[in-house]
Amino acid sequence: MSPDTASAPTPAPAVRVSSVRREFRSRTGQVVALDDVSLTVAAGEFVSLIGPSGCGKSTLLRLVADLDRPTSGTVEVFDRPAHVAREAHEYGIAFQQAGLLPWRTVLANVELPLELHGTPRAARRQRARELVDLIGLTPFAGHYPHQLSGGMQQRVAIARALAEQPSLLLMDEPFGALDEMTRERMQTELLRVRSETGAAVVFVTHSIPEAVYLSDRVVVMSARPGRVRTIVPVSRPAVPDGVDAREDAAFFADVARVREALHGPDDDDPGTDDLAGAAAPARVPATRGMDLR
């Protein structure tokens, strides 16, 4: 081992959640959304959160983004409190709705975060052009949102989230409203963008195949109050050129493992799990375009 290698510092975790609890008041009393949640996401890692509706996946993402505060416990982003990381623009956010401004072109929408934070016009225009090229929409740089497909709008939203070169992307079901073919293309596009930027990703989804295809690890959460039931590492075997990893036997094996974890014996109310109708992956032929949710 070389001296340089030996002295290289270990990167700070992208996210560290420690013993987090989140309660909300309601007319009938306190509602516990999250209880004793601890999770670490390494720098550059892709982690998906999956679980029944109402289990606190989006609540947890909002806590990391400093859009909400925990009742107890701590949330750190790159070893700093979440609010400090937000102020330092350490992360970008993408939601299910692209949220593009209809009066701004593709290029101008991507520029928006840089403009709001005072980046000089020439620098922000150059950065926006780089990102529009990264997502493959250079021919549409002058188009407006209503002239784009849903998938194209989501690509613009991802580019906008990357505008300030964040080391972390927070994504809350960004492909949930897309048709299955567009969704698959966007999944592949996201992996390419993530590979080129090196950003860590925390990704909320209800789709088991989507979580497995995208992730290094899948965090399976229990029904409310949300807790981390288990964490499933995803195998990433090499596949021949031209073969989709979603057609590989290892992919279906990982889908089955996540599904089994979701419907484990400690699920007290399986009827609340909107994934309960999923077909067992082992019985489904490896056909592209099928939604195994």
C-alpha positions in Angstrom: 0.0 0.0 0.0 1.4 3.4 -1.0 1.8 6.2 1.6 -0.8 8.2 -0.4 -3.3 5.4 -0.2 -2.7 4.8 3.5 -3.2 8.4 4.4 -6.3 9.0 2.2 -9.1 10.1 4.5 -12.4 8.1 4.6 -15.2 10.2 2.9 -17.8 11.3 5.4 -21.2 9.5 5.1 -23.6 11.2 2.8 -26.4 10.7 5.3 -26.4 9.6 8.9 -29.7 9.2 10.7 -29.5 8.3 14.4 -32.4 7.1 16.6 -34.9 9.4 14.8 -38.5 9.7 15.9 -41.1 11.9 14.3 -44.5 12.5 15.9 -47.4 14.6 14.6 -50.4 16.0 16.4 -53.8 15.0 15.2 -57.3 15.6 16.5 -57.2 12.1 18.0 -53.8 12.4 19.6 -50.2 11.9 18.7 -49.3 10.0 15.5 -45.9 8.4 15.4 -44.7 8.4 11.8 -41.1 7.2 12.5 -39.7 5.4 15.5 -36.1 4.7 16.4 -34.9 4.9 12.7 -31.1 4.7 12.2 -29.5 4.6 8.8 -26.2 5.5 7.2 -25.7 6.1 3.4 -22.1 6.1 2.2 -20.8 8.8 -0.1 -21.6 7.8 -3.7 -24.0 5.1 -2.6 -27.5 4.6 -4.1 -30.1 3.6 -1.4 -33.8 3.1 -1.9 -36.5 3.3 0.7 -39.5 1.1 0.2 -42.4 0.1 2.4 -46.2 0.3 2.8 -48.0 3.6 2.2 -47.8 5.7 5.3 -44.7 4.1 6.7 -42.7 7.3 6.7 -40.5 7.0 3.7 -41.2 10.5 2.5 -41.1 11.9 6.0 -37.6 10.5 6.4 -36.6 12.0 3.1 -38.0 15.4 4.3 -36.0 15.2 7.5 -32.8 14.6 5.5 -33.7 17.6 3.3 -34.3 19.8 6.4 -37.9 20.3 5.2 -39.0 19.0 8.6 -37.3 18.4 11.9 -37.3 15.2 14.0 -39.0 15.0 17.3 -35.9 13.3 18.7 -32.7 11.9 17.3 -30.3 13.5 14.8 -29.9 13.8 11.0 -26.5 14.6 9.5 -25.5 15.2 5.9 -21.8 14.8 5.3 -21.1 15.1 9.0 -23.1 18.4 9.3 -26.6 19.0 10.7 -29.2 18.8 8.0 -30.0 22.6 8.1 -26.3 23.4 7.7 -26.1 21.1 4.7 -29.2 22.7 3.2 -27.7 26.2 3.5 -24.5 24.9 1.9 -26.5 23.5 -1.0 -25.0 20.0 -0.4 -28.0 18.2 -2.0 -30.5 18.5 -4.8 -34.1 17.3 -4.7 -36.5 15.9 -7.3 -40.1 15.0 -6.6 -42.8 13.1 -8.5 -43.9 16.3 -10.2 -41.2 18.0 -12.2 -42.3 21.4 -10.9 -40.8 23.3 -13.9 -41.7 27.0 -14.3 -43.9 27.1 -17.5 -42.7 30.5 -18.6 -39.0 29.4 -18.6 -37.3 27.4 -21.2 -35.5 24.1 -20.5 -32.2 26.0 -20.2 -33.7 28.7 -18.0 -35.3 26.1 -15.7 -32.0 24.3 -15.1 -30.3 27.7 -14.5 -32.8 28.7 -11.8 -31.0 27.5 -8.6 -27.8 29.1 -9.8 -29.6 32.4 -10.6 -31.3 32.4 -7.1 -27.9 32.1 -5.5 -26.2 34.8 -7.4 -24.1 32.9 -9.9 -23.0 35.2 -12.7 -25.0 34.9 -15.9 -22.2 33.5 -18.1 -21.2 30.8 -15.5 -24.7 29.7 -14.9 -25.5 29.5 -18.6 -22.4 27.4 -19.2 -23.3 25.0 -16.3 -26.9 24.7 -17.5 -25.7 23.8 -21.1 -23.4 21.1 -19.6 -26.3 19.6 -17.7 -28.8 19.8 -20.6 -26.2 18.0 -22.7 -25.7 15.4 -19.9 -29.4 14.5 -20.0 -29.5 14.4 -23.8 -31.8 17.4 -24.3 -29.6 19.9 -26.1 -31.9 20.0 -29.1 -34.7 21.1 -26.7 -32.8 23.6 -24.7 -35.0 26.5 -26.0 -38.3 24.6 -25.6 -40.9 25.3 -22.8 -42.2 22.6 -20.4 -45.6 22.2 -22.3 -43.6 21.2 -25.4 -41.9 18.3 -23.6 -43.0 14.8 -22.7 -43.4 13.7 -19.1 -40.1 11.8 -19.2 -38.3 14.8 -20.7 -39.7 17.1 -18.0 -38.3 14.7 -15.3 -34.9 14.8 -17.0 -35.0 18.6 -16.8 -35.9 18.4 -13.1 -33.0 16.0 -12.4 -30.6 18.4 -14.3 -31.9 21.3 -12.2 -31.3 19.3 -9.0 -27.7 18.8 -10.2 -27.1 22.4 -11.0 -25.1 23.3 -8.0 -23.0 20.1 -8.2 -24.5 18.5 -5.1 -22.9 15.4 -3.6 -26.3 14.0 -2.7 -29.6 13.6 -4.6 -32.9 13.2 -2.7 -35.6 11.7 -4.9 -39.2 11.1 -3.9 -40.9 8.9 -6.4 -39.7 10.9 -9.4 -40.9 8.4 -11.9 -44.2 7.4 -10.3 -46.4 9.2 -12.8 -44.6 7.9 -15.9 -45.7 5.0 -18.1 -43.7 1.8 -17.7 -41.6 2.2 -20.8 -40.7 5.8 -20.0 -40.0 4.8 -16.4 -37.5 2.1 -17.5 -35.7 4.5 -19.7 -35.5 7.1 -16.9 -34.2 4.5 -14.5 -31.3 3.7 -16.9 -30.8 7.5 -17.5 -30.6 8.1 -13.8 -28.0 5.4 -13.3 -25.9 6.9 -16.1 -26.1 10.4 -14.6 -25.3 9.1 -11.1 -22.3 7.3 -12.6 -21.0 10.4 -14.2 -21.5 12.7 -11.3 -20.6 10.4 -8.4 -23.5 11.7 -6.3 -25.0 9.6 -3.5 -28.8 9.0 -4.0 -31.6 8.4 -1.5 -34.6 7.3 -3.5 -38.2 6.7 -2.3 -40.3 4.3 -4.4 -43.2 1.9 -4.1 -41.9 -0.3 -6.9 -39.8 -3.3 -5.8 -38.2 -3.9 -9.3 -37.3 -0.2 -9.5 -35.6 -0.3 -6.1 -33.6 -3.4 -7.0 -32.6 -2.2 -10.4 -31.3 1.2 -9.2 -29.9 0.5 -5.8 -26.8 -0.7 -4.0 -29.0 -1.4 -1.0 -32.8 -1.4 -0.4 -34.1 -0.3 3.0 -37.3 -2.1 3.8 -39.5 -0.2 6.2 -42.3 -1.5 8.4 -45.9 -0.2 8.6 -46.5 2.8 10.8 -44.8 3.6 13.0 -42.0 3.4 10.4 -39.0 1.5 11.4 -36.2 -0.1 9.4 -37.3 -3.7 9.1 -34.2 -4.9 7.2 -31.7 -3.7 4.6 -31.2 -5.9 1.5 -27.9 -5.6 -0.3 -28.4 -5.8 -4.1 -26.1 -8.1 -6.2 -24.8 -6.5 -9.3 -23.5 -9.3 -11.5 -21.9 -8.5 -14.8 -24.3 -9.0 -17.8 -23.3 -9.3 -21.4 -23.5 -6.2 -23.6 -26.9 -5.7 -25.0 -28.6 -7.6 -22.1 -30.8 -5.7 -19.7 -29.9 -6.4 -16.0 -33.7 -6.6 -15.4 -33.7 -9.8 -17.4 -31.0 -11.5 -15.4 -31.8 -14.2 -12.9 -30.0 -12.4 -10.1 -32.3 -9.4 -10.6 -35.4 -11.6 -10.0 -33.8 -13.3 -7.0 -33.2 -9.9 -5.4 -36.7 -8.8 -6.2 -37.9 -11.9 -4.4 -35.7 -11.2 -1.4 -37.1 -7.6 -1.1 -40.7 -8.8 -1.5 -40.2 -11.4 1.2 -38.8 -8.8 3.5 -41.8 -6.5 2.8 -44.3 -9.2 3.7 -42.4 -10.7 6.6 -44.1 -12.2 9.7 -44.0 -9.0 11.7 -46.4 -7.2 9.2 -49.4 -7.0 11.6 -51.7 -5.5 9.0 -50.9 -6.7 5.5 -54.1 -5.2 4.2 -52.5 -1.7 4.6 -49.6 -2.6 2.3 -50.3 -1.4 -1.2 -47.7 -3.8 -2.5 -49.6 -6.9 -1.2 -50.9 -7.7 -4.7 -47.4 -8.1 -6.2 -46.9 -11.3 -8.2 -44.0 -13.5 -7.1 -41.1 -12.6 -9.4 -39.9 -16.3 -9.7 -43.2 -17.1 -11.5 -43.0 -14.2 -13.9 -41.1 -14.6 -17.2 -38.2 -12.1 -17.5 -40.0 -9.8 -19.8 -39.1 -6.1 -20.1 -41.8 -3.6 -19.4 -43.7 -5.6 -16.7 -44.4 -3.8 -13.4 -43.9 -6.2 -10.6 -45.2 -3.9 -7.9 
